[in-house]
Each structure stands twice: as C-alpha cells, then as structure tokens.
Amino acid sequence: MWPTRRFADPSPPAGQNGDGAPLNRFGVFCKSSYLSNPMRMNLKFSVSSPRADRIHYVNEQDVRVLLGRLPDALWSRLRAVHFNDQSRGARTLGYVTTRGRREITLCALPPRIGLTAALHKGQTSEKFGARRGHKWPVLAVRRFMLYYVFLHELGHLQLIDERAPSARRKFADETLAHAFAIEWCNRLWSESFVHADPVHNPPSPSENAALAAETSPSQM
C-alpha cells in the first residue's frame, strides 16, 4: 500500500474531480473539465522515431486517458512526457529527468519482447495478460508500460520531504515509486473502465481463457 501516513489522500470528494467538476458514473473526469484545466492543456509531449524495428507501445492519447483517471494532485508537477529510443537494449523502460523531477520518458522496445524479468516481487505476467517465460502479447506490453512503468515514474515525482537538502531525499525513491505504481494500478483496475481500448482494464475473461488455452500441459 502507498504509505498514507506520509501522504494525504489526494482523491477528490466522491463525484468530483480536483476542481470540483462532476465525474461521470464511472468516476471519469468529464471531457469539458479535462480540456478546460490549464495543467492538462499545458502538458507537452515529444516523440522520437525509433531505430531498427523498435516501436513505441503507448502514445500521447494513452497517457492522457490514464492521467484523466488520476487525481490532479498526483501529477501536478508533470510538465512533459517524452517517447524516445533510449532503452539501451531493453534494459531501460522509462525514467524521470533528475533535474526538477517534472518530465517522464518512456522508451521504445522491440516488437517481440518478454518482460517477465522486469517484474518485481509479487507481480505476475498474467496480471497484464502474458505468460511467464514467453514473449508478451502487444496488449500485455502496453498495459505494463502504461499501468506500471508510467505510474512508477510518476511515483518518483511525488514529494516526500520538501525541506530535504537533496532531490534524492525530497522525492519518492525506488521502493516508494514501486508502491505508488502498484497501489494506483490496483485502484484503477478495481472497477471496470468503459473505453474502447482494452489497455485501460485488466485482462478480460476471454483473454485469460485464450492465455490458458495456449499453455500446454508440459508448461503448466
């Protein structure tokens, strides 16, 4: 759990977003409120074309939908999101600019990749719609990049001790960023979110059934 003793819960009152504007019955900020919020309007995005056959698994629209589901207070520091090709052989999935802690970068990855090695203790491939030890479906990679990697990097933007002498102590470290990502992924996936793109929900029963059918008895 995200340590609530250190942080006040930034969630707005039920039925409202951070500005007091109404949410729809699914808890999604109304479009008019989203577009009228200067913080969202001023958020910058940049895209660098990947080399070779690497691809960007998520895009600006994916990130904006995710941010629209979060309380404004969680990403008030965020000023820019970049999509680049600096994964260094898929060893880096994303990172935060150290200076100022205001920008997040997500990295392009190969078109066929398994991310089991990137999981932390307690995480499973199945949570995102993949099989352990196998190449992950594109949808599973997208879920992981958006609802773990991006949330993890957003966790690093959370202010822990404003009076700390260094940025390392002032903002959330790796442990807290991981806890932040797990907490908010679980919160957002605890209820169905109506959206045409399945990346914004956990694997559906049909996905899980197809995944189970692909697993041979010798692999179980």
C-alpha positions, 0 to 999 in steps of 0.5 A: 500500500502507498504509505498514507501516513506520509501522504494525504489522500489526494482523491477528490470528494466522491463525484468530483474531480480536483476542481470540483467538476462532476465525474461521470458514473464511472468516476471519469473526469468529464471531457469539458473539465479535462480540456478546460484545466490549464495543467492538462492543456499545458502538458507537452509531449515529444516523440522520437522515431525509433531505430531498427524495428523498435516501436513505441507501445503507448502514445500521447492519447494513452497517457492522457486517458490514464492521467484523466483517471488520476487525481490532479494532485498526483501529477501536478508537477508533470510538465512533459512526457517524452517517447524516445529510443533510449532503452539501451537494449531493453534494459531501460523502460522509462525514467524521470529527468533528475533535474526538477523531477517534472518530465517522464520518458518512456522508451521504445522496445522491440516488437517481440519482447518478454518482460517477465524479468522486469517484474518485481516481487509479487507481480505476475505476467498474467496480471497484464495478460502474458505468460511467464517465460514467453514473449508478451502479447502487444496488449500485455506490453502496453498495459505494463508500460502504461499501468506500471512503468508510467505510474512508477515514474510518476511515483518518483515525482511525488514529494516526500520531504520538501525541506530535504537538502537533496532531490534524492531525499525530497522525492519518492525513491525506488521502493516508494515509486514501486508502491505508488505504481502498484497501489494506483494500478490496483485502484484503477483496475478495481472497477471496470473502465468503459473505453474502447481500448482494452489497455485501460482494464485488466485482462478480460475473461476471454483473454485469460481463457485464450492465455490458458488455452495456449499453455500446454500441459508440459508448461503448466 
